[in-house]
Amino acid sequence: MNEKIYNSLSGIGAAGIVTGIICIVIGITVGIISIISGAHALGLKRHIIF
């Protein structure tokens, strides 16, 4: 009985760690894309005529 509980909890813990790592990677990727897009927009700013 205790082994079933241990196996269930270890699986849940591993899934939590994997989910956390995926969230960190996605967050870093979105941040980098945002920085690149912002830099590109600043580069195009000189072409805007008001």
Backbone torsions as a table, in degrees:
resi	resn	phi	psi	omega
1	MET	NA	-43.9	-179.6
2	ASN	-66.5	-31.9	179.5
3	GLU	-67.6	-37.0	177.5
4	LYS	-63.4	-43.1	179.2
5	ILE	-64.5	-44.1	-179.9
6	TYR	-61.5	-44.5	179.8
7	ASN	-64.6	-39.4	178.8
8	SER	-64.8	-45.7	-178.1
9	LEU	-68.2	-35.8	178.7
10	SER	-68.7	-35.3	176.5
11	GLY	-66.9	-40.0	178.7
12	ILE	-66.2	-40.3	178.8
13	GLY	-64.0	-42.6	179.1
14	ALA	-64.4	-39.7	178.8
15	ALA	-64.9	-37.7	177.6
16	GLY	-64.8	-41.4	178.9
17	ILE	-65.7	-44.0	179.4
18	VAL	-62.8	-42.5	178.4
19	THR	-62.2	-41.7	178.1
20	GLY	-63.0	-43.0	179.7
21	ILE	-64.7	-41.2	178.7
22	ILE	-63.0	-42.0	178.8
23	CYS	-63.3	-40.4	178.6
24	ILE	-64.1	-44.9	-179.4
25	VAL	-63.5	-43.4	179.0
26	ILE	-64.5	-40.8	178.6
27	GLY	-62.7	-43.6	178.3
28	ILE	-64.6	-41.9	179.8
29	THR	-62.5	-45.6	179.7
30	VAL	-64.7	-38.7	177.6
31	GLY	-62.6	-43.9	179.3
32	ILE	-64.7	-42.7	178.7
33	ILE	-63.2	-38.7	178.4
34	SER	-64.7	-42.6	178.5
35	ILE	-63.3	-43.4	179.8
36	ILE	-64.5	-42.6	179.1
37	SER	-65.0	-40.0	177.8
38	GLY	-64.9	-40.3	177.7
39	ALA	-65.4	-38.6	178.2
40	HIS	-65.5	-40.9	179.0
41	ALA	-64.8	-39.1	177.1
42	LEU	-65.1	-35.2	177.2
43	GLY	-66.0	-32.9	-179.6
44	LEU	-85.8	-5.5	-175.6
45	LYS	-61.5	-32.0	-177.5
46	ARG	-69.0	-18.5	-179.4
47	HIS	-86.7	-6.7	-177.5
48	ILE	-83.3	128.1	179.3
49	ILE	-113.7	125.5	179.0
50	PHE	-98.9	NA	NA
